[in-house]
Amino acid sequence: MLTKSFARAYSSRASAHLRARPHSKITLSEQPAATRWLNTSPKLGVDIDSASTAASGGTIADIFASLSGKSLQDALPPRFANLKRQIISSHPNFQQHLEKSWSELLPRLAVEVETIARGQQSVIPEVHWPGEEVARAGLAGWMSSRTQEEVRKRGVVIVRDVVPSAMALRWKEEIREYASRNGAKGFPAEDPQVFELYWSRAQLAARSHPALLTASRSILEMWRRPRTMEKSDEAPKAGTLTVEQMADMSTPLTYADRLRIRSPGDATFALGPHIDGGGIERWEDPTFLSLWQDILSPSALGWQHFNNWSLGTHGERMTARTGMYNGPGQCTIFRPLQGWLSMSRTGPGEGTLRVLPNLREVTAYIIMRPFFQARSSVREGRWGQEEEQAEAMDGYLAPSNWVFDGSSSRFPGCLVGQNLELSPATHPHLRLEETMISLPQVNPGDLVLWHCDAVHSVEAAHTGQSDSSVMYIPAVPLTANNWRYVLQQAKAFRQGRPPSDFPSGDGEVGFEGRGKEDDVHGEAARTAMGLGPIRGAPVDDAVQKLRAYCNATLAAEGK
């Protein structure tokens, strides 16, 4: 969390901001989260049924400005100027601290950006799947410490051959047949490339595959548990945190998502650079804001010590409100690693994923960005010779051209109820035209995972000769909120309706060949789907407490 003085000051002001907020349903207690962390025995005001209300109808376009034609540069409503002032006034040295941090960050960011622009695909880590037996023994047995460090730095990894290629291709054909037989909807409506499908038998089989669950668990365990769960490497005490602040990274859950079968020549699914899991919430929600203490707080360690792989001092990753506005497709759970399983052979230029493979410096820049604006801009048009263009851009990006902005309602890339999107205009220092790197060639059965803080996009055009197809399957751990969501998701599954994070409606109700409970095989897979209890020996008292809560919640659902 933010240091206590910072948190207290911000929380008192945040209370008024939250009360004045005119938006839709808030599912957590209105008591500011930063205040709750200061209690000796914090009790989070969690709405147990928070996951049961489905988002309004729509498609994936409803949560992205780049798909719905909205501007990324417009200022937010005036109340967000008050939010900015509240954050600044939380500490008397806030402006001085951030100006110093900004001037130190930009040169370091420039070095990282140049490395990425030059290295392209070579900077993206990849590793071959070693098989179930080796993988179950632990990550160190199949991923070198050097590769692990690269994954932590880059925020993305390709795991080759997690499932057999023939199996992945068969799943794709089964999905095509299922979609065609039932007239499945998607985006764009006239020629769907992203299908609003969640419960096909092929999707259930992929999510339930033992290798995929094991791979997810392995990478999840790269995360650091809350500092209050770590004391001289001893097992944490169960009373240190509430169950809301705990995470069991060794128990993966299933977060049902859509799939993409993108046709050659498609240019409609031009999803630009963005970060999922909330937009303005990063600054508006006190708990979410407290994750950035090392970046923002004058009393903290500084952005150089920020760790994207930490779950927070008090488990803030698990309790941050990432979808405050109930928008369709806004993820309301803790999804530390987004991911997809490839169902095609796809390379650069063929409609694949693009990532900005850097976490620490890019995150620090994004979080500081709302507090700075350029003195002068680079004028559009013909600048003259290449050297003159470069000189003009260097002057524009120089720290001396950027001044503190403590009064505007601008949070670049943020629109209310939508995810954070980035462009060369909103985040010029990232050089997105050069640093959004297309993945190297992936094959059917390859798994790609990327960090929830990672900037990513989809290539604007598919210029290849065959389809570019994936099933979206993230790596999600057991937390109290995630478990409640999964139990509500299980209800939607039984009914054939979309999960509550996605556009509401009948979905696949009445679809011929829809997957059922009997299609989910294996104890781990059934647990992941919320169809069975959590078993196995807990690693410590805190995990035992969390599992006991989750199993009790499951039992109560069955009554």
matplotlib code that plots the C-alpha trace (Angstrom):
import matplotlib.pyplot as plt

x = [0.0, 1.0, 2.9, 0.5, 0.7, 0.1, -2.7, -4.5, -4.4, -5.5, -8.3, -9.9, -10.2, -11.2, -14.3, -15.8, -14.8, -16.5, -19.7, -19.9, -19.3, -22.4, -21.6, -23.2, -23.1, -20.1, -19.8, -17.3, -17.8, -17.6, -15.2, -11.9, -9.6, -6.5, -8.2, -9.3, -5.7, -4.8, -7.1, -5.6, -8.1, -9.4, -12.8, -13.4, -17.0, -17.3, -20.6, -20.6, -22.9, -20.8, -20.0, -23.6, -24.7, -23.8, -22.5, -24.8, -25.2, -22.6, -19.4, -15.7, -15.8, -17.6, -14.6, -12.0, -11.9, -9.8, -12.7, -15.5, -14.1, -13.6, -10.8, -8.0, -7.0, -10.2, -10.1, -12.3, -15.2, -14.1, -14.4, -11.2, -9.3, -10.4, -9.1, -5.7, -5.5, -6.5, -3.6, -1.2, -2.2, -1.8, 1.9, 3.5, 6.4, 4.5, 5.2, 8.9, 9.2, 7.4, 9.3, 12.6, 11.3, 10.2, 13.5, 15.3, 12.8, 12.8, 16.5, 16.3, 13.1, 14.8, 17.5, 14.9, 12.8, 15.9, 16.9, 13.4, 13.2, 16.5, 16.0, 12.4, 11.3, 14.6, 13.7, 10.6, 11.4, 10.3, 10.7, 9.7, 7.2, 9.1, 6.1, 3.8, 6.2, 9.1, 6.8, 5.1, 8.4, 8.7, 9.5, 13.3, 13.4, 12.4, 13.0, 16.5, 16.9, 18.1, 14.9, 12.8, 14.5, 13.8, 10.1, 9.9, 11.5, 9.6, 6.2, 5.6, 6.6, 5.9, 5.6, 6.0, 4.1, 1.9, -0.7, -0.2, -0.6, -3.1, -5.3, -5.3, -6.2, -9.0, -10.4, -10.5, -12.5, -14.9, -15.4, -16.0, -18.6, -20.3, -20.3, -21.7, -24.4, -25.7, -25.2, -22.8, -22.4, -19.2, -17.3, -17.7, -21.4, -21.3, -18.2, -17.2, -13.5, -13.9, -16.8, -19.0, -18.6, -17.6, -19.0, -18.1, -16.8, -13.5, -13.0, -13.8, -11.3, -8.6, -9.2, -9.3, -6.1, -3.7, -0.6, -2.3, -3.3, 0.2, 1.9, -0.4, 0.4, 4.1, 4.2, 1.8, 4.2, 6.7, 4.6, 5.6, 3.0, 2.0, 4.9, 2.8, 2.8, 6.6, 8.8, 12.3, 11.0, 8.9, 5.4, 2.9, 0.5, -3.1, -4.1, -1.8, -4.3, -8.0, -9.0, -9.8, -6.1, -4.7, -3.8, -3.1, -0.9, -0.7, -4.4, -5.3, -8.9, -10.7, -11.7, -13.9, -13.2, -13.9, -11.9, -10.6, -10.6, -9.3, -9.6, -6.8, -7.3, -9.2, -8.5, -11.5, -10.1, -7.5, -7.2, -4.6, -2.0, -3.8, -3.7, -6.7, -8.0, -9.3, -8.4, -9.0, -9.4, -5.6, -5.8, -9.4, -9.6, -7.6, -6.5, -5.4, -3.6, -1.7, -0.1, 2.0, 3.5, 7.1, 6.3, 4.2, 4.9, 7.8, 8.2, 8.6, 11.6, 11.2, 10.2, 13.5, 12.4, 8.8, 8.1, 5.3, 5.3, 4.4, 0.9, 1.2, 2.1, -1.3, -2.6, -3.8, -3.7, -6.5, -8.8, -8.2, -11.4, -10.5, -14.0, -15.8, -18.2, -19.7, -18.7, -19.2, -16.1, -14.3, -12.5, -13.6, -11.3, -7.5, -6.1, -2.3, -1.5, -3.5, -3.0, -4.1, -3.6, -2.7, -4.8, -2.9, 0.5, 0.8, 3.7, 4.4, 2.0, -0.6, -3.0, -1.1, -0.5, 1.9, 3.5, 5.7, 8.1, 9.0, 7.3, 9.0, 9.9, 6.8, 4.5, 6.3, 5.9, 2.2, 1.4, 3.3, 2.0, -1.2, 0.9, 2.9, 2.2, 4.4, 5.4, 5.4, 4.3, 5.8, 3.9, 2.4, 3.4, 6.7, 9.6, 12.3, 15.3, 15.5, 18.1, 15.7, 12.8, 14.9, 16.1, 12.5, 11.3, 14.3, 13.4, 9.8, 10.6, 13.3, 12.5, 12.9, 9.9, 7.6, 6.0, 4.0, 0.2, -1.6, -4.9, -6.3, -8.7, -6.5, -5.5, -4.1, -5.6, -8.4, -12.1, -14.7, -15.8, -13.1, -9.6, -6.5, -5.4, -2.2, -1.2, 1.8, -0.1, -1.0, 2.3, 5.0, 8.1, 7.1, 7.7, 4.9, 5.4, 8.7, 8.3, 5.0, 6.6, 4.7, 5.2, 7.5, 5.9, 3.6, 2.3, -0.9, -0.6, 1.8, 0.7, 1.4, 1.1, 1.6, 1.5, -1.6, 0.5, 1.9, 0.9, -0.3, -2.3, -3.4, -1.9, -4.2, -4.3, -4.0, -1.9, -1.3, -2.7, -4.5, -6.5, -5.0, -6.8, -6.5, -8.5, -8.2, -7.1, -5.5, -3.7, -5.8, -5.1, -7.4, -8.4, -11.6, -13.0, -11.9, -13.6, -16.9, -16.7, -16.0, -19.0, -21.2, -19.5, -20.4, -24.1, -23.8, -22.1, -24.9, -27.4, -25.4, -25.2, -22.1, -20.1, -20.9, -17.9, -19.1, -22.1, -25.3, -28.0, -29.0, -25.6, -25.4, -28.7, -30.2, -27.1, -26.7, -23.6, -22.9, -20.5, -21.9, -20.5, -19.8, -17.3, -15.1, -12.7, -10.2, -10.2, -8.0, -10.2, -13.4, -12.0, -10.8, -14.3, -15.9, -17.6, -15.8, -13.9, -10.3, -8.2, -4.6, -2.2, -2.0, 1.5, 0.9, -1.7, -2.8, -3.5, -5.3, -7.5, -8.3, -9.1, -11.4, -13.3, -13.6, -14.8, -17.3, -18.6, -18.9, -20.8, -23.2, -23.9, -25.0, -27.6]
y = [0.0, 3.6, 4.8, 5.5, 9.3, 9.1, 6.6, 8.5, 11.8, 10.3, 8.2, 11.1, 12.9, 9.8, 9.4, 12.6, 11.7, 8.2, 9.7, 12.2, 9.7, 9.4, 6.1, 2.7, -0.1, -0.3, -3.9, -3.3, -1.2, 2.5, 2.8, 3.7, 0.7, 2.5, 3.3, -0.3, -1.5, 0.6, -1.3, -3.9, -6.5, -5.1, -6.4, -5.8, -4.9, -7.5, -8.2, -12.0, -11.8, -9.1, -11.5, -12.4, -9.3, -9.6, -6.7, -5.0, -6.3, -5.6, -6.9, -6.6, -3.2, -1.7, -1.6, -0.3, 3.2, 1.9, -0.4, 2.0, 5.2, 7.2, 9.6, 8.7, 12.4, 13.9, 15.1, 13.2, 14.9, 17.7, 15.5, 13.8, 17.0, 16.8, 13.2, 14.4, 17.2, 14.7, 12.4, 15.3, 16.8, 13.5, 14.4, 17.9, 16.8, 15.0, 17.4, 17.7, 13.9, 13.2, 15.8, 14.2, 10.7, 11.8, 13.3, 10.1, 7.8, 9.2, 8.6, 5.0, 4.5, 5.7, 3.1, 0.3, 1.5, 1.5, -2.0, -3.3, -1.4, -2.9, -6.4, -7.0, -10.6, -11.6, -10.0, -12.1, -15.1, -18.6, -22.1, -25.6, -27.5, -30.4, -32.7, -33.2, -35.1, -32.7, -29.6, -30.8, -30.9, -27.1, -24.3, -24.5, -27.9, -26.6, -22.8, -21.5, -18.7, -16.5, -17.1, -16.5, -13.1, -12.3, -13.3, -11.0, -8.1, -8.6, -9.6, -12.2, -15.8, -18.3, -21.9, -24.2, -27.5, -27.4, -29.5, -31.6, -29.6, -32.1, -31.7, -27.9, -28.1, -30.5, -28.2, -25.3, -27.4, -28.4, -24.8, -23.8, -26.4, -25.5, -21.8, -22.4, -24.8, -22.4, -19.1, -17.7, -14.0, -12.0, -8.9, -7.6, -8.6, -9.1, -11.3, -12.4, -12.7, -12.8, -15.1, -14.6, -18.3, -19.6, -23.1, -25.2, -28.6, -27.7, -24.7, -26.9, -29.5, -26.9, -25.2, -28.6, -30.0, -31.1, -29.6, -26.2, -26.2, -27.2, -24.6, -21.9, -23.0, -22.9, -19.4, -18.1, -19.2, -16.6, -14.0, -12.8, -13.2, -10.2, -9.0, -9.6, -13.3, -13.3, -13.1, -14.4, -17.0, -18.6, -19.8, -17.0, -16.9, -17.3, -14.3, -11.9, -11.2, -11.6, -14.2, -11.3, -10.5, -14.0, -15.9, -19.5, -19.4, -23.3, -23.7, -22.4, -21.4, -21.2, -17.8, -18.5, -16.1, -15.8, -17.1, -15.6, -17.2, -14.3, -14.7, -13.7, -10.1, -9.0, -5.4, -4.9, -6.3, -3.5, -3.6, -0.9, -0.8, -1.2, -2.7, -4.7, -4.9, -1.4, 2.1, 5.2, 2.7, 2.6, 6.1, 6.3, 3.2, 3.7, 0.1, 0.0, 3.3, 1.9, -0.7, 2.1, 3.3, 2.9, 5.0, 7.8, 8.0, 10.4, 8.1, 4.9, 3.2, 4.8, 3.6, 1.7, -0.7, -1.2, -4.9, -5.8, -9.4, -8.5, -9.1, -6.0, -5.2, -6.3, -8.2, -5.2, -7.0, -9.3, -6.5, -3.7, -2.7, -3.1, -2.7, 0.0, 1.0, -2.4, -2.1, -5.1, -7.1, -5.4, -8.0, -7.9, -10.6, -10.8, -12.1, -11.9, -13.5, -13.1, -15.7, -17.7, -21.1, -21.1, -23.0, -22.0, -21.4, -17.7, -15.3, -11.5, -9.8, -12.5, -10.9, -12.0, -10.5, -7.6, -6.7, -4.0, -6.3, -4.2, -3.9, -1.8, 1.3, 1.3, 0.9, 3.7, 5.9, 5.2, 5.8, 9.1, 10.3, 12.0, 14.4, 15.8, 17.7, 19.0, 22.7, 22.5, 19.9, 18.6, 20.2, 17.9, 18.1, 18.1, 18.7, 18.6, 16.3, 13.2, 14.8, 17.7, 15.4, 13.4, 16.7, 17.9, 14.7, 14.6, 18.1, 17.2, 14.1, 15.8, 16.0, 19.8, 20.0, 18.4, 20.3, 19.1, 19.0, 19.1, 20.7, 19.2, 16.2, 14.6, 11.0, 10.1, 6.9, 6.7, 6.8, 6.0, 2.4, 1.3, -0.2, 1.9, 2.5, 4.0, 5.8, 7.8, 11.0, 9.9, 8.2, 9.4, 8.3, 4.7, 4.9, 2.5, 2.4, 0.7, -1.1, -2.9, -6.2, -8.9, -12.4, -14.7, -17.6, -19.7, -23.1, -24.9, -26.0, -23.2, -21.2, -17.5, -15.8, -12.1, -10.0, -8.1, -4.8, -5.5, -3.2, -5.3, -5.1, -7.1, -6.5, -4.1, -6.3, -10.0, -10.2, -14.0, -16.8, -18.8, -18.1, -16.7, -18.5, -18.6, -19.5, -16.9, -18.8, -16.8, -18.1, -17.2, -18.2, -19.0, -15.9, -15.3, -13.0, -15.1, -18.1, -16.3, -15.3, -18.8, -20.1, -17.6, -18.5, -22.2, -21.1, -19.4, -22.4, -24.7, -22.4, -21.7, -18.0, -15.7, -15.3, -12.1, -10.2, -10.4, -9.0, -10.4, -12.2, -15.8, -16.6, -20.3, -21.2, -23.8, -24.3, -27.8, -29.5, -27.1, -28.4, -29.8, -30.7, -34.2, -32.7, -31.4, -34.2, -34.5, -33.2, -30.2, -29.2, -29.5, -27.5, -24.8, -24.6, -24.3, -27.7, -29.4, -28.7, -27.7, -30.6, -31.3, -30.4, -26.6, -25.1, -23.0, -21.8, -18.9, -21.0, -23.5, -20.6, -19.4, -22.9, -23.5, -20.3, -21.3, -24.8, -23.4, -21.0, -23.9, -26.0, -23.1, -22.7, -26.4, -25.9]
z = [0.0, 0.0, 3.0, 5.9, 5.7, 2.0, 2.3, 5.1, 3.3, 0.0, 1.6, 3.4, 0.0, -1.9, 0.3, -1.0, -4.6, -4.3, -2.8, -5.6, -8.4, -10.6, -12.3, -12.1, -9.6, -7.3, -6.0, -3.1, 0.0, -0.6, 2.4, 0.7, 0.5, 1.6, 4.9, 5.4, 5.1, 8.2, 10.5, 12.7, 11.5, 8.2, 7.1, 3.5, 2.5, -0.2, -2.0, -2.2, -5.3, -7.0, -9.9, -10.5, -12.4, -16.0, -17.9, -20.4, -23.9, -26.6, -28.1, -27.5, -29.3, -26.4, -24.2, -26.7, -28.1, -31.0, -32.1, -31.4, -33.0, -29.8, -29.1, -26.7, -26.1, -24.8, -21.2, -18.7, -16.8, -14.4, -11.3, -12.5, -12.0, -8.4, -8.3, -9.6, -7.0, -4.3, -5.2, -5.4, -2.0, -0.3, 0.4, 0.6, -1.5, -4.2, -7.1, -6.3, -6.0, -9.2, -11.2, -10.1, -10.8, -14.3, -15.1, -14.0, -15.7, -19.2, -20.0, -18.7, -20.7, -23.8, -23.4, -22.9, -25.9, -28.2, -27.1, -28.0, -31.3, -32.3, -31.0, -32.2, -31.8, -30.2, -26.9, -26.4, -24.2, -25.2, -23.8, -24.8, -22.7, -21.0, -20.4, -17.4, -15.2, -15.4, -15.1, -12.0, -10.2, -10.4, -12.7, -12.0, -13.7, -17.1, -17.2, -16.4, -13.9, -16.8, -18.8, -15.7, -15.2, -18.9, -18.4, -15.4, -17.3, -20.6, -19.2, -21.9, -22.6, -25.4, -24.2, -27.2, -27.7, -24.6, -26.4, -29.6, -32.8, -34.2, -31.1, -31.4, -35.0, -34.3, -31.7, -34.2, -36.7, -34.0, -33.0, -36.6, -37.0, -33.7, -34.6, -38.1, -37.0, -34.3, -36.1, -33.5, -33.2, -32.9, -34.0, -36.5, -36.8, -40.6, -40.6, -37.1, -36.4, -32.6, -31.6, -28.5, -27.6, -24.2, -23.8, -26.9, -26.1, -27.7, -25.4, -22.3, -23.5, -23.9, -20.5, -18.9, -20.5, -17.7, -19.5, -19.8, -16.2, -15.1, -17.3, -15.9, -12.3, -13.0, -14.4, -11.7, -9.1, -10.4, -8.6, -5.1, -2.4, -0.3, 1.9, 5.0, 3.9, 3.7, 6.8, 6.5, 4.1, 6.8, 6.2, 6.7, 9.7, 8.7, 10.8, 9.0, 6.1, 5.6, 3.0, 0.6, 0.5, 0.0, -3.1, -3.8, -6.9, -6.9, -7.7, -11.2, -11.9, -15.3, -16.6, -19.6, -22.4, -26.2, -29.1, -32.4, -35.9, -38.0, -41.8, -44.2, -45.4, -42.3, -41.2, -38.9, -35.7, -35.4, -31.6, -30.8, -27.9, -24.6, -21.1, -19.9, -16.3, -15.9, -17.1, -14.9, -12.0, -11.7, -10.2, -9.0, -6.8, -3.7, -3.5, -7.1, -6.6, -3.6, -5.9, -7.4, -4.1, -5.2, -8.3, -6.7, -3.0, -1.9, 1.1, -0.8, -2.5, -5.9, -9.3, -9.8, -7.1, -8.3, -8.8, -11.3, -10.0, -6.4, -5.2, -3.0, 0.5, 1.7, -1.3, -3.2, -6.5, -5.3, -4.0, -6.5, -8.3, -12.0, -13.3, -11.4, -14.1, -15.0, -18.6, -21.0, -21.1, -18.2, -16.2, -12.5, -11.2, -10.6, -13.8, -13.4, -16.7, -19.9, -22.5, -25.5, -27.0, -30.7, -33.1, -36.2, -37.6, -37.5, -37.8, -38.0, -40.4, -40.1, -37.6, -34.5, -31.0, -30.5, -27.2, -25.7, -23.9, -20.9, -17.5, -14.9, -16.9, -19.1, -16.0, -14.2, -17.3, -17.7, -14.0, -14.0, -17.4, -16.2, -14.1, -17.1, -20.3, -23.0, -23.2, -27.0, -29.4, -32.6, -35.5, -38.0, -41.6, -43.5, -41.2, -43.8, -43.7, -41.6, -39.3, -38.7, -37.9, -35.4, -33.8, -33.5, -31.9, -29.5, -28.4, -27.9, -25.8, -23.7, -20.0, -20.2, -22.6, -20.0, -17.1, -14.1, -14.7, -11.4, -12.4, -15.6, -15.9, -18.5, -17.9, -21.3, -22.8, -20.3, -21.0, -18.3, -18.3, -20.8, -20.7, -20.9, -24.5, -25.7, -28.9, -30.1, -29.2, -25.6, -24.7, -27.2, -25.2, -25.8, -29.6, -30.1, -33.9, -33.2, -29.9, -30.4, -31.4, -33.3, -31.8, -33.7, -35.5, -33.2, -34.1, -33.1, -29.4, -28.4, -25.3, -25.0, -21.6, -20.9, -17.7, -16.7, -16.8, -20.3, -23.2, -26.0, -29.3, -32.3, -35.7, -37.7, -40.8, -41.5, -44.6, -44.4, -46.5, -43.7, -40.6, -37.4, -34.6, -30.8, -27.7, -25.0, -21.9, -19.1, -16.0, -13.0, -9.3, -6.5, -4.5, -2.6, -5.3, -8.1, -6.6, -6.1, -9.7, -10.8, -8.9, -10.7, -13.9, -13.3, -13.0, -16.4, -17.8, -16.8, -18.4, -21.5, -20.9, -21.1, -17.9, -15.9, -17.1, -20.7, -22.7, -21.3, -23.2, -24.1, -25.4, -26.2, -24.6, -26.9, -29.0, -30.4, -29.2, -26.3, -23.6, -20.4, -17.0, -18.1, -20.6, -17.9, -16.9, -14.1, -10.5, -11.2, -14.1, -12.2, -9.3, -11.8, -13.1, -9.7, -10.1, -7.3, -4.0, -3.7, -2.5, -1.8, 1.0, 1.5, 1.5, 4.6, 7.1, 5.0, 1.9, 4.2, 5.5, 1.9, 0.7, 3.7, 2.9, -0.7, 0.0, 2.5, -0.1, -2.6, 0.0, 0.7, -3.1, -3.1, -0.4]

ax = plt.figure().add_subplot(projection="3d")
ax.plot(x, y, z, "-o")
ax.set_aspect("equal")
plt.show()
